[in-house]
Structure formats: C-alpha cells, structure tokens
Amino acid sequence: MLSDLRVVEVGQYVAAPLAATIFADLGASVVKVERPGGDPLRADPSRFAAWNRGKETVELDLRSAAGKDSLRDLVDEADLLLENLRPGALDRLGLAPATLRAGRPRLVTCSITAWGTDGPSRDEPGWEPLVHARAGAQQGLFTGDDPMWLPFPVASVSAALVAVLGAGAALIKRASTGYGQHVETSLLDALLFLNAAAIFHREGHRPRIVRHTKSPILRVFDTAGGGAVMVNLSGTERWRELCRVLGMDDGGLDYSTPEGLSKLSDREWNRDMLQRVIDGFSACTADEWETALLAHPAAVAKCNSLAEWLEHEQARTDHLVVETDDPVLGRVPLVGPPVRIAVDGADPGKQRPVRRHGGEQGALGGHRIVDLSSFWAGPLASRLLAELGADVVKVEPPGGEGGFQMMPVLPNIYVDANRSKRGIVLDLKTPEDRVRLLDLVAASDVVVENAMAGAWERLGLAEDALRAVNPALVYARAKGFGVSGPLAGRPCFDYVVQAATGMEMTQGGGVRPVPVNFTANDYGTGLLLGAGIVLALLGRARGVAVTGVDASLALTATVFQSEDVAALALAGAVPDRVGADLRGPSTWLHLYRAKDGWVTVYCVTAAQRTGLLRALGLFGGGGIDGDGATAPLVDEVTDAVELLTVEAALSALRAEGVPAARSVHPSDVPDDPQVVARELLRRYRHPAAGRFVQVGLPLSLSVDAPAVKGPAPTPAPVRRRIKKPTATSASV
C-alpha cells in the first residue's frame, strides 16, 4: 500500500523501531540506521526481533564525517525520518531535524523522546519503568497506592502509535501542500494518554485512592479447580447477561435510571451481590465456564496464560501471530502487523476522491469522519482525528450513547473520549433517521463503529448498505476480539481482554491473575485504530483503493506482549518480569518503599548497581557480581530505603548516577514537575457537566498544530448526579 514511501529510522529499543516497522508492514521501504555495534536491544535477540521486522539495516558512526554524509544521502531519498535518540543528540551532530528539512522541504521528521524536548526532566534517563512510575501507571484501580511493576512496554508502544498517527497526518497534508513538517511526541505524553481515564478528574477534586475493588462488575473470581475468571462489564444488558449465566436475579441494577444506577454506590447491595457471584463461579472450573460462555456470551473470560491464549482458536482465527523470517533467528512466530488495512482486491489501483469536505485547517482538514461508536476505543480514535483537523460528527441515539448515560457516575468515559466533535442525535430505528445517516455517510470519508456483532445488520445499516451510498468509504471497526472467531460475539471490556490474552497472568508473575491498574487496551486500541485510519487515508491520497481498517482490544493486548510472544517462541516460557512480590524482577529493577512513598529504581550497568549500594551505604568495595537478585540484597536495599523520604532517596541515588523516579498514584500526576512545566494536563469545561482536568494532546506538529476544538456534545440533558459512588464504582 505504501510501496513507494521511503522511511529512515535512527532508532533503538522500542518506540521508533516499532513505528518504522508499522510503515514497513504496509510496504514502505525502511532503512534502520544503527550505531557501531548495533541497537542495544540486539543483546536480547527475541526482544529485538519483536520490533524490527521488514527493514534494511546499516551501521553508521554519526560522529564521523563519513557517517553524517551517509545519513544525509539516505535522507535525500526519504519521505520520513523517525528518531528516538536523546533530546538534542542529532542537533549536537549537526543533523537536527530542522537542519535536515531546511534543504528538503518535503521531508517529514518525527522525534520520540522520553520526557519531551523541554521541561526540567528533558535530559533525565527515560527508561520505560521510570515513565510508568511518574505517569501513575504502577498504582491505581486494583492496588490503590500500593504499586506493582509493569512487565509490558506500554509507554513505548503507545508512543510508537502516536508517532505513526502524527507522521501519517503530516504526510497526508504534504500530498496537497507539498511541504513537510516536524512531529514530536514522548513516552510520557503517550502514557498519560493511555492512563487518561485514571488521571481525569473534576476540577478541585483529585481522583480518590481505591485500595480494593469490592464490586460484582469488576473483579477476578476464583473458580473450582484452582482457575479464575475476570468480570468487567457496564450497562444493564451486560449485567443481566452475567446474571443469566450464573442463574441469579439482577438485584435491580439498571443503568438507564438514576435509581437503578445508584445500586453501584450501595455498599450493602454490592456486598450481597458480590458474595452471590463468588458462590456462583466457585461451582465450576474456569474451562467449564469458558465453554458455557460460548453458548451464552457475557462480559467474562477465563484468565489464560499467554501460551493458552496463543493456542486459542480466537487468536489463530485472527492471525495474531505470524511466521516471520528473521535474519538472526530464522523462521520464528512473532506478533503480526498491528495496523490492519483492507484494500479493494478487485481494483486496488482505482483512484479515490480525497479532501472533499470542509476547511483545510489542521493536518487532516478536509476529511469528514462519522462516529457511530460508543464508550472507549472508537470514540477515542475519532477524537484523535478531530484534534488533527478532521471534521468528526458523532451520531448518538436519543438519550445518548452508553458512555453518556454513565456520566453521573463516570464522566471520564464520555467527556474525555468525545471532545472536539460535532454531535447529532438520530433514532436509527426510524426510516427517516436512517435516511439522514445515509446522507451523512455519502458526504464523508470514514465511518467508525464498534457495535456488537449483528447490530448494524438488524438496522439495515451494515457496511454494504453504507458502501452503496459511498463506494469510496473507509469503514473502520474497533471490536473486542475481532470480527470473526468463537469470541467475536462476546461482550467485551478492557479487563475481559486482559484476562483472555494472558496479560493478567503475566502481570501476576505467571502465578495468579493480576489486572493492570488502568485500561491500557481501551485507550491503546483507540490509538491503534486512529493510526490505522490515518494510514488508510494516506494510502488513499497515494491512489490506493482502501476500503477498511480493523482493530481490536485483543490485538492491542497481544501487541503489548510482543516481547513475551517472541520469548515464548524461542525459550518456551514467558520470563518473569515482575518478581515474586510484583515489585520488580531483581534488586536493580525494583520498587522500594520510602518513609512517604515509593521509589522506582532501574539500574542497567555495573556502575549504576554499584552506585545504588553506595548511595545507601551498602557498598563494601570489590564491585558487583551476578544480577543481585538474591533475597538478602533486596531486603538490605529495602531496609535502607525505608529510612529515607522519597526526596532524600532520589537525591542520594541521582548523586551516584542511578536512574530512579518517584512512583505516584494517578491523583498525584498533576503535581509532577515535567507535567506542570509542559502543561500536559488541561482544564476544559463541559457545558452540562462542569469543569474537568484532562490529559491534553499527546503530540505536536510544527505547522499544522493539533488542537482541542471544544467539549463533548450534549445529546440529552445530563441526568442529576446520584449519591457519590463508592470504591465499587471507580471504573469499568
């Protein structure tokens, strides 16, 4: 699809390599420039293979004149330069993106940093767990302010997707203007986006610390035989489906009325219903429940291991893992292309009309998106496109979509996912409003939907009906488990997918299922779908007959586990990346409790390991042998850190050159000096719901700057606020 696009990657580790790989997956010619000795990730062949397929590689010493000349020669022929070196590294070499673009006006450049290109933390070490710590990703919904080590590179993966989104939009703009521009994002920006639901709060009211979830709608439940299942649901019908599976009454919970919804904040009701659900699931094994759920779908899944997920018929049907030829490892099964774009096979070269609608403001100006989706992933994808300049029209039923109906309890779902859009209310059960929708689709470029299987067919508004009025339509779908396979019809929320795909077992060290503390797959799928739509529009702008884009929460969850998929294929096991206490796999990669909080330590060199012990008065000389993972050393460091405040510990560690960061709860993210200096959180007012603090824009473009266009629509009067919810209704 992008066969004549040339990309140069000056990248290492995960973010820039994955972004470049996504372009390579779609046919672009990618040259990876590595320093002498190669990308440091080559030291772990399985991890390197996970992010670096489909490229030509070349080693260049960019400190030498010959190396600089060779890079300039590569860039002369390139459309896009992707890089994730430390801020200013290319500038000091005389190869700054602005310098490279000066003589190449059509070049698009994209930089991915750890903390951003300004602010007090600009030059601090940007290892993945340090970003997790400061973005509030180690604490939250399931563990409160008691943190755990995240085994997935969620910051780097999401930064790669943001980079693709921005670079693709810049390339689309170039097709009509002839000019390139610079795109920037960072691991911090991207992870704040991913964790935005937890950070979101009403102005003047920080998110509360919830230390244990005692809700029947969000919990891991033990089953007979030692297994477990995960329940994560929202909405009256989803709750009733669960009750039918367990053979119990629904207890009066009804999301459509304030009185029915107030059950979620009734402690006695929650206590009673929770016990009934616990008793119900204990009657059968996890496998037996999984079989029952195939006949009677509900928002529940068995807590699989990653190996079980990869053997599952759903994963095989959706081709989540593909055999890949690696130059070092040979033929190895790796996670397949994350961006999935369909092209008209009968006429792939047919020209499609482009940029037909509205003004040209923003990189995606002139494109119109019809958003038929609800809740998380679909609305988030279209919001990102709106803030890049597209005209997004959100279509909702009378009374609003499900996320809008949840506003009295959880305003973050609707307010965060639907800003920057225009809104229209249509009752698609009536023929008149179905005609109105078809008229809107006929004058649009993209439709986004995430409905349950069969929903559009029942209304006579399936993809073929929309394509009949607009043959050039790009039809974009975000599903839970994909569009086909045994789980395609299962109601699906983030934690159901975490359980099914093995994320929870990996987070629990392979011993027990432990959910990740935030909805990584909901927001990650929004990024994945948004990036896919942008690349589909780029393909169309280049004359390709693009027809659709598919994304799913299951695909996103599997992409987050790409390194573990590769390790499983090569070593036969998923490595323990969290440790027995879930605080880190070794002394050197660990969370430590201080007097007034938590410190994340990430030592990767012998000097840093020595520095850790010296900073704490534990070093007796003679150097460091082994990996230091023995329990006594962990205990000694733990005891030493507990005597210090967080600030005292960080001061001592930094003085010895030890990478470290304060691990914070999402409620403390607004106080982070880098977040404050870069104004990464913004205050927005919804006219019917009030003022909220939200994560801002996760990227910048040097010419066509993204912008928040306004608050989310108001499709109906906002219902009165019910009694303040308890910990049981903290999230869905």
C-alpha positions in Angstrom: 0.0 0.0 0.0 2.9 2.4 0.7 5.4 0.7 -1.6 6.9 3.9 -2.9 7.3 5.5 0.6 10.8 5.7 1.9 11.5 5.8 5.7 14.8 6.3 7.5 14.8 5.2 11.2 17.5 6.4 13.5 16.1 4.3 16.4 16.8 2.0 19.3 14.9 -0.1 21.8 11.1 0.0 21.1 9.4 3.2 20.1 11.0 4.4 16.9 11.7 0.8 15.7 8.0 -0.2 16.2 6.8 3.0 14.4 9.1 2.2 11.5 8.0 -1.4 11.4 4.4 -0.4 11.1 5.3 1.5 7.9 7.3 -1.4 6.7 4.4 -3.8 7.3 2.4 -1.6 4.8 5.0 -1.8 2.1 7.2 1.2 2.8 11.0 0.8 2.2 12.6 1.3 5.7 16.3 1.7 6.4 17.3 1.3 10.1 20.4 3.2 11.0 22.2 1.7 13.9 25.3 2.9 15.8 28.5 0.9 15.7 27.8 -2.3 17.5 24.1 -2.1 16.7 20.9 -1.3 18.5 21.5 -2.1 22.2 18.3 -4.3 22.1 20.2 -6.7 19.9 21.7 -8.1 23.2 18.3 -9.8 23.6 17.6 -11.3 20.2 13.9 -12.1 20.9 13.1 -8.6 22.0 14.9 -7.1 19.1 13.1 -9.4 16.7 9.7 -8.4 18.1 10.1 -4.8 17.0 12.3 -4.8 13.9 11.0 -6.9 11.0 10.9 -5.9 7.4 13.8 -3.5 7.4 17.2 -3.0 5.8 19.8 -2.1 8.4 23.1 -0.2 8.2 25.6 0.7 10.9 26.8 4.3 10.8 29.1 6.2 13.1 27.2 9.6 13.1 30.1 11.2 14.9 32.3 10.8 11.8 32.1 12.9 8.7 31.5 9.8 6.6 28.7 8.6 8.8 27.0 12.0 8.7 27.3 12.2 4.9 25.8 8.7 4.6 22.8 9.6 6.7 22.3 12.8 4.6 22.4 10.7 1.5 19.7 8.4 2.9 17.5 11.3 4.0 17.9 12.9 0.5 15.8 10.0 -0.8 13.4 9.7 2.1 9.9 10.9 2.8 10.0 10.4 6.5 12.8 10.3 9.2 11.9 8.7 12.5 14.2 9.0 15.5 14.2 8.4 19.3 17.6 9.4 20.4 18.0 11.6 23.5 16.8 15.2 23.0 19.5 17.2 21.2 21.6 14.2 20.2 21.1 14.8 16.5 21.4 18.6 17.0 24.9 18.2 18.5 25.9 16.1 15.5 24.8 18.8 13.1 21.9 16.6 12.0 18.9 18.3 13.7 15.6 17.5 12.1 15.1 21.2 11.3 18.6 21.3 9.6 17.7 18.2 7.5 14.4 19.7 6.5 15.9 23.0 5.5 17.2 21.7 2.2 14.5 19.1 1.8 11.1 20.9 2.2 9.1 17.8 1.5 10.7 15.8 4.3 8.6 14.8 7.3 10.6 14.3 10.5 9.4 12.7 13.8 11.1 12.7 17.2 10.2 10.5 20.1 11.8 11.3 23.4 11.2 10.1 26.9 10.0 13.2 28.6 9.7 15.8 25.8 12.1 18.3 24.3 11.7 20.9 27.1 11.0 21.0 30.8 13.1 20.1 33.8 13.2 16.4 33.1 14.2 16.8 29.4 17.6 15.1 29.9 16.9 12.6 32.6 17.1 8.9 32.0 14.0 7.8 30.2 13.8 4.0 30.9 10.3 2.6 30.5 9.6 1.8 34.2 10.6 5.3 35.2 8.0 6.7 32.9 5.5 4.2 34.3 6.3 5.5 37.8 5.7 9.2 37.0 2.7 8.7 34.8 0.8 6.9 37.6 0.7 3.6 35.8 2.2 1.5 38.6 -0.6 2.4 41.0 -4.3 2.8 40.6 -7.6 0.9 40.4 -6.7 -2.5 41.7 -3.8 -1.8 44.1 -4.5 1.8 45.2 -1.3 3.5 46.2 0.5 0.1 46.6 2.4 -0.1 43.3 3.4 -3.0 41.2 6.0 -3.4 38.4 4.5 -3.3 34.9 6.0 -6.0 32.6 4.8 -4.5 29.4 6.4 -1.6 27.4 3.1 0.2 27.2 4.7 3.7 27.1 7.0 2.8 24.2 4.3 1.0 22.2 1.8 3.8 22.7 4.5 6.4 21.8 5.1 4.5 18.5 1.4 4.6 17.7 1.2 8.3 18.4 4.3 8.9 16.2 2.6 6.9 13.3 -0.6 8.9 13.8 1.3 12.3 13.6 3.7 11.3 10.9 0.9 9.8 8.8 -1.2 13.0 9.1 1.8 15.1 8.2 2.4 13.0 5.1 -1.3 13.4 4.1 -1.0 17.2 4.4 2.1 17.1 2.3 0.2 15.4 -0.5 -1.9 18.6 -1.0 0.6 21.3 0.1 4.0 20.0 -0.9 5.6 20.8 2.5 6.8 18.6 5.2 6.9 19.3 8.9 8.2 18.1 12.3 6.2 15.8 14.6 7.0 15.3 18.2 5.8 13.0 21.0 7.3 11.3 24.0 6.8 8.3 26.2 5.4 10.5 28.9 2.9 12.1 26.6 1.7 8.8 25.2 1.5 7.0 28.6 -0.5 10.0 30.0 -2.9 9.4 27.1 -3.1 5.7 27.9 -3.7 6.4 31.6 -6.0 9.4 31.0 -9.1 7.8 32.4 -7.5 7.4 35.8 -5.9 10.9 35.7 -9.2 12.6 34.6 -10.9 14.4 37.5 -13.4 17.2 38.2 -11.6 20.4 38.8 -10.8 20.7 42.5 -11.4 17.0 43.2 -8.4 14.7 42.7 -9.0 11.0 41.9 -9.6 9.0 45.0 -7.3 6.2 46.1 -9.2 2.9 45.9 -7.4 0.1 47.6 -9.6 -2.8 46.8 -12.4 -3.4 44.4 -15.4 -5.0 46.0 -17.8 -4.9 43.1 -19.5 -7.7 41.3 -19.0 -5.9 38.0 -15.2 -5.6 38.1 -13.2 -8.4 39.7 -11.2 -11.6 39.4 -13.3 -14.6 40.7 -11.8 -17.9 41.7 -13.4 -21.0 40.2 -13.3 -24.7 41.0 -10.1 -26.4 40.2 -7.8 -23.5 41.0 -8.5 -21.3 38.0 -10.1 -17.9 37.7 -12.3 -15.8 35.5 -12.4 -12.0 35.1 -15.7 -10.0 35.1 -15.7 -6.4 33.6 -18.9 -5.0 32.4 -21.0 -1.9 32.1 -24.6 -1.5 31.1 -27.9 -3.1 32.1 -27.9 -5.8 29.5 -24.3 -6.8 30.2 -25.1 -7.2 33.9 -28.2 -9.2 33.1 -26.2 -11.5 30.8 -23.9 -12.3 33.7 -26.8 -13.0 36.0 -28.4 -15.3 33.4 -25.1 -17.3 33.1 -24.9 -17.6 36.9 -28.7 -18.3 37.3 -29.3 -15.4 39.6 -31.6 -12.4 39.6 -30.2 -9.0 38.6 -30.9 -7.3 42.0 -32.5 -4.3 40.4 -29.3 -2.8 38.8 -30.4 -0.7 35.8 -28.0 1.8 34.2 -30.8 3.6 32.4 -32.3 5.2 35.5 -30.7 7.2 38.4 -32.4 4.9 40.9 -31.2 1.7 39.2 -27.7 3.0 38.7 -27.4 4.1 42.4 -27.1 0.3 43.3 -23.5 0.6 42.4 -23.0 3.0 45.3 -25.0 0.9 47.8 -22.5 -0.9 50.0 -25.0 -3.5 51.2 -26.2 -4.2 47.7 -22.6 -4.7 46.5 -21.7 -6.9 49.4 -24.7 -9.2 48.8 -24.3 -9.4 45.0 -20.6 -9.9 45.2 -21.0 -12.9 47.5 -23.6 -14.4 45.2 -21.3 -14.0 42.2 -18.4 -15.5 44.2 -20.5 -18.5 45.1 -21.8 -18.9 41.5 -18.4 -19.0 39.9 -17.0 -21.4 42.5 -19.4 -24.1 41.2 -17.4 -24.9 38.0 -13.9 -24.8 36.6 -12.6 -21.9 34.5 -12.7 -24.1 31.4 -16.2 -25.1 32.1 -17.3 -21.5 32.5 -15.5 -20.7 29.2 -17.5 -23.4 27.4 -20.7 -22.1 29.0 -19.9 -18.6 27.8 -19.6 -19.8 24.2 -23.3 -20.7 24.3 -24.4 -17.8 26.5 -22.0 -14.9 26.0 -21.3 -12.4 28.8 -18.6 -10.0 29.6 -16.5 -12.6 31.3 -13.3 -14.5 30.3 -11.1 -17.2 31.7 -7.7 -15.9 33.0 -5.5 -17.6 30.4 -1.7 -17.7 30.3 -0.1 -16.2 27.2 0.6 -19.7 25.9 -3.0 -20.7 26.3 -4.1 -17.5 24.5 -1.8 -18.1 21.6 -3.3 -21.7 21.3 -6.8 -20.4 21.5 -8.9 -20.7 18.4 -9.7 -16.9 18.5 -6.0 -16.0 18.3 -5.4 -18.4 15.5 -8.5 -17.2 13.6 -7.4 -13.6 13.8 -3.8 -14.5 12.8 -2.4 -12.5 15.7 0.9 -14.4 15.4 2.6 -15.0 12.1 5.6 -16.9 11.0 8.4 -14.4 10.3 11.8 -14.7 8.7 14.3 -13.2 11.0 17.9 -12.8 9.7 19.4 -13.9 13.0 16.8 -16.3 14.5 15.5 -17.8 11.3 11.8 -18.5 11.0 10.0 -17.5 14.2 6.4 -16.9 15.2 6.0 -13.2 16.1 3.1 -10.8 16.7 1.8 -9.8 13.3 1.2 -6.4 11.8 -0.7 -4.2 14.4 -2.3 -2.0 11.7 -4.7 -3.8 9.5 -6.0 -2.1 6.4 -8.2 -3.7 3.7 -7.7 -2.7 0.0 -10.2 -3.4 -2.8 -8.7 -6.5 -4.3 -10.8 -6.2 -7.5 -9.5 -2.8 -8.3 -6.6 -1.8 -6.0 -5.3 1.0 -8.2 -8.7 2.8 -8.5 -8.4 6.4 -7.6 -10.4 7.6 -4.6 -11.6 11.1 -4.1 -9.7 12.9 -1.3 -10.0 16.1 0.9 -13.5 17.0 -0.2 -15.2 18.3 2.9 -15.0 21.5 4.9 -12.0 23.7 5.6 -8.3 22.8 5.4 -7.3 23.7 9.0 -5.2 21.0 10.6 -3.2 18.2 9.0 -6.5 16.2 8.4 -8.5 19.3 7.4 -10.9 18.5 4.6 -11.7 15.0 5.9 -15.1 14.1 7.5 -15.5 11.2 9.9 -18.8 9.8 11.0 -18.5 8.4 14.5 -21.1 5.7 15.2 -19.1 4.2 18.2 -19.6 4.3 21.9 -17.7 4.1 25.2 -13.9 3.9 24.6 -11.8 2.8 21.7 -13.9 4.0 18.7 -14.7 7.4 20.3 -11.0 7.9 21.3 -9.9 7.1 17.7 -12.2 9.7 16.2 -11.3 12.3 18.8 -7.6 12.0 17.9 -8.6 12.5 14.2 -10.7 15.5 15.2 -7.9 17.1 17.0 -5.7 16.6 14.0 -8.2 18.7 11.9 -10.8 16.2 10.7 -14.5 17.2 10.9 -15.9 14.5 13.2 -19.7 14.1 13.5 -20.8 11.9 16.4 -24.1 10.1 15.9 -25.9 9.1 19.0 -29.3 7.6 19.8 -32.0 9.5 21.8 -30.7 9.8 25.3 -27.1 9.5 24.3 -24.7 6.5 23.9 -23.8 4.3 26.8 -20.9 6.4 27.9 -23.1 9.5 28.1 -25.6 7.6 30.3 -22.8 6.8 32.7 -21.9 10.5 33.2 -23.5 10.8 36.7 -21.0 8.1 37.9 -18.1 8.1 35.4 -18.0 11.3 33.4 -14.5 10.5 32.2 -15.8 7.9 29.6 -17.8 10.3 27.6 -16.2 13.7 28.3 -12.7 12.5 27.6 -13.4 10.4 24.5 -15.7 12.8 22.7 -14.3 16.3 22.9 -13.6 18.2 19.7 -16.6 16.6 17.9 -19.9 17.9 16.5 -22.9 15.9 17.6 -26.2 14.8 16.1 -29.0 12.6 17.6 -30.6 10.1 15.3 -33.1 7.4 16.1 -31.9 4.7 13.7 -34.9 2.6 14.4 -36.9 5.0 12.3 -36.7 5.1 8.5 -36.4 8.9 8.4 -33.3 9.0 10.5 -31.7 6.0 8.7 -32.0 8.1 5.5 -30.4 11.1 7.3 -27.5 8.9 8.3 -27.0 7.6 4.8 -27.0 11.2 3.5 -24.3 12.0 6.0 -22.2 8.9 5.1 -22.5 9.8 1.4 -20.7 13.1 2.1 -18.0 11.6 4.4 -14.7 9.8 4.1 -14.6 7.4 7.1 -17.2 5.7 9.3 -16.0 4.5 12.8 -18.1 1.8 14.6 -17.6 -0.6 17.5 -21.0 -2.2 17.8 -21.7 -5.8 18.8 -21.9 -8.3 16.0 -25.2 -8.1 14.1 -26.3 -4.7 15.5 -26.0 -2.9 12.2 -27.4 -5.7 10.2 -30.6 -5.6 12.3 -31.0 -1.9 11.4 -30.3 -2.4 7.7 -27.1 -0.3 8.1 -24.4 -2.8 7.7 -21.2 -2.0 5.8 -22.6 -2.9 2.4 -25.5 -0.5 2.9 -23.2 2.3 3.7 -20.9 1.5 0.8 -23.8 1.5 -1.5 -24.2 5.3 -1.0 -20.4 5.9 -0.8 -18.2 3.4 -2.6 -15.1 5.3 -1.6 -15.9 4.9 2.1 -13.2 3.8 4.6 -15.0 1.6 7.1 -13.2 1.5 10.4 -14.0 -1.0 13.2 -12.9 -1.4 16.8 -14.0 -4.7 18.3 -13.3 -6.7 21.4 -12.0 -9.9 20.0 -12.1 -9.1 16.3 -14.8 -9.6 13.6 -14.7 -13.4 13.4 -13.8 -16.4 15.5 -15.5 -18.0 18.5 -15.2 -14.9 20.8 -16.2 -12.3 18.2 -19.7 -12.1 19.6 -18.7 -11.9 23.3 -19.4 -8.6 25.1 -16.1 -7.2 25.8 -14.4 -4.7 28.1 -10.7 -4.0 28.8 -10.2 -6.4 31.7 -12.1 -9.2 30.0 -9.4 -8.9 27.2 -6.6 -8.6 29.7 -7.7 -11.9 31.2 -8.3 -13.8 28.0 -5.0 -12.7 26.3 -2.7 -13.6 29.3 -1.9 -10.1 30.4 -3.2 -10.7 33.9 -1.3 -13.9 34.4 1.9 -12.2 33.1 1.3 -9.2 35.4 0.9 -11.7 38.3 4.2 -13.4 37.5 2.6 -16.4 36.0 1.3 -17.5 39.4 -2.0 -15.7 39.7 -4.1 -13.3 37.6 -3.5 -9.6 38.5 -5.1 -6.9 36.4 -3.1 -4.0 35.1 -4.1 -0.9 37.1 -5.6 1.1 34.1 -7.5 0.5 30.9 -4.5 0.1 28.6 -6.3 -1.8 25.9 -9.2 0.6 25.6 -7.0 3.6 25.1 -4.4 1.6 23.2 -7.0 0.4 20.7 -8.1 4.0 20.2 -4.6 4.8 19.3 -4.2 1.8 17.1 -7.5 2.4 15.2 -6.7 6.1 14.9 -3.2 5.4 13.4 -4.8 2.8 11.1 -7.3 5.3 9.8 -4.6 7.9 9.2 -2.5 5.4 7.2 -5.6 4.3 5.3 -6.2 7.9 4.3 -2.6 8.3 3.4 -2.9 5.2 1.1 -6.0 6.7 -0.5 -4.1 10.0 -1.0 -1.5 8.0 -2.9 -4.1 6.4 -5.1 -4.8 3.1 -3.3 -8.4 1.9 -3.2 -8.5 1.5 0.6 -11.8 0.0 1.9 -11.4 -0.6 5.7 -9.4 -0.6 8.9 -9.8 -3.2 11.7 -8.6 -3.0 15.2 -9.5 -4.9 18.4 -8.7 -4.9 22.1 -7.3 -8.4 21.7 -4.9 -7.3 19.0 -3.7 -4.4 21.1 -3.2 -6.6 24.2 -1.2 -9.1 22.1 0.9 -6.2 20.7 1.7 -5.1 24.2 3.0 -8.6 24.8 5.1 -8.8 21.6 8.4 -9.4 23.5 6.8 -12.2 25.6 5.4 -13.8 22.4 8.9 -13.9 21.0 10.4 -15.2 24.2 7.8 -17.9 24.4 8.6 -19.0 20.8 12.3 -19.1 21.4 12.7 -20.1 25.0 9.5 -22.0 25.6 8.4 -19.7 28.5 7.4 -16.2 29.4 10.2 -14.6 31.5 9.2 -13.4 35.0 9.5 -9.6 34.6 7.7 -8.7 37.9 9.3 -10.8 40.7 7.6 -12.8 43.4 6.4 -9.6 45.2 5.3 -7.9 41.9 7.7 -5.1 42.8 10.4 -5.9 40.2 12.4 -8.8 38.8 15.7 -8.1 40.7 17.4 -5.8 43.2 18.4 -3.5 40.4 15.0 -3.2 38.7 12.7 -2.7 41.7 10.1 -0.6 43.6 11.2 0.3 47.1 9.0 1.8 49.9 10.4 5.0 51.4 9.0 6.8 54.5 6.5 8.8 52.5 6.0 7.0 49.2 7.7 4.8 46.7 10.9 4.9 44.6 11.4 3.1 41.3 15.0 2.1 40.6 16.3 1.0 37.2 20.0 0.1 37.2 21.3 -1.3 33.9 25.1 -1.0 34.2 27.5 -2.2 36.8 28.4 1.4 37.7 24.7 2.1 38.4 24.4 -1.0 40.5 27.4 0.0 42.5 26.0 3.5 42.7 22.8 2.1 44.2 24.6 0.4 47.0 27.0 3.3 47.6 24.1 5.8 47.8 22.5 3.7 50.5 25.7 2.9 52.4 25.7 -0.7 51.5 28.8 -0.9 49.3 31.9 -2.5 50.7 34.0 -2.4 47.6 35.1 -5.1 45.2 32.5 -4.5 42.5 29.2 -6.2 41.7 28.9 -9.8 40.6 25.8 -11.5 39.2 22.4 -9.9 38.9 21.9 -9.2 42.5 18.5 -10.9 42.6 19.1 -12.8 45.9 16.7 -12.1 48.6 19.1 -10.8 51.3 20.4 -8.0 49.0 16.8 -7.0 48.1 16.0 -6.9 51.8 19.0 -4.8 52.6 18.1 -2.2 50.0 14.5 -2.3 51.1 15.5 -1.6 54.7 17.9 1.2 53.7 15.3 3.0 51.6 12.6 2.7 54.2 14.7 5.0 56.5 14.6 7.8 53.9 12.0 10.1 52.4 11.4 9.8 48.7 13.2 13.1 48.1 16.2 12.1 50.2 16.4 8.7 48.4 16.2 10.3 45.0 18.8 12.9 45.9 21.2 10.2 47.1 20.6 8.0 44.1 20.9 10.7 41.5 24.2 11.9 43.1 25.5 8.4 42.2 24.1 8.4 38.7 21.4 5.9 39.5 18.2 6.1 37.3 15.3 6.5 39.7 11.9 8.1 39.9 9.0 8.6 42.4 6.2 6.2 41.8 2.9 8.1 42.1 -0.8 7.4 42.2 -2.7 8.9 39.3 -4.1 11.6 41.7 -0.5 12.9 42.1 0.3 13.1 38.4 -0.9 16.8 38.2 2.0 17.7 40.6 4.8 16.2 38.5 7.3 19.0 37.6 7.5 17.9 34.0 3.8 17.6 33.6 3.4 21.1 35.1 6.2 22.7 33.1 4.9 21.3 29.8 1.2 21.9 30.7 0.3 18.3 29.8 -2.9 18.4 31.7 -5.5 21.0 30.7 -8.8 22.3 32.1 -11.9 22.0 29.9 -15.5 22.8 30.6 -18.4 20.7 29.5 -21.5 23.0 29.3 -23.8 20.5 31.1 -21.4 18.6 33.3 -18.9 21.2 34.6 -15.1 21.7 34.6 -12.7 18.8 34.4 -8.9 18.3 34.3 -7.9 16.1 31.3 -4.8 14.9 29.6 -4.1 17.3 26.7 -2.7 16.5 23.3 -0.2 13.6 23.1 1.7 15.1 20.1 2.7 18.3 18.2 3.1 19.2 14.6 5.3 22.1 13.7 3.0 23.7 11.1 -0.5 22.2 11.4 -0.7 22.1 15.2 -3.4 19.8 16.7 -6.0 21.5 18.8 -8.9 20.7 21.1 -11.9 22.1 19.3 -14.4 22.1 22.2 -16.2 20.0 24.7 -18.0 16.7 24.0 -21.6 17.0 22.6 -24.6 17.0 24.8 -27.1 14.7 23.1 -29.6 14.9 26.0 -30.0 16.6 29.4 -27.3 15.3 31.8 -29.1 13.3 34.5 -29.0 14.5 38.1 -25.9 13.3 39.9 -26.7 10.3 42.1 -25.1 9.8 45.5 -21.3 9.9 45.3 -20.2 6.5 44.2 -18.1 4.2 46.5 -14.9 2.4 45.6 -17.0 -0.3 43.9 -17.9 2.0 41.0 -14.5 3.5 40.5 -14.1 2.2 36.9 -15.4 -0.1 34.3 
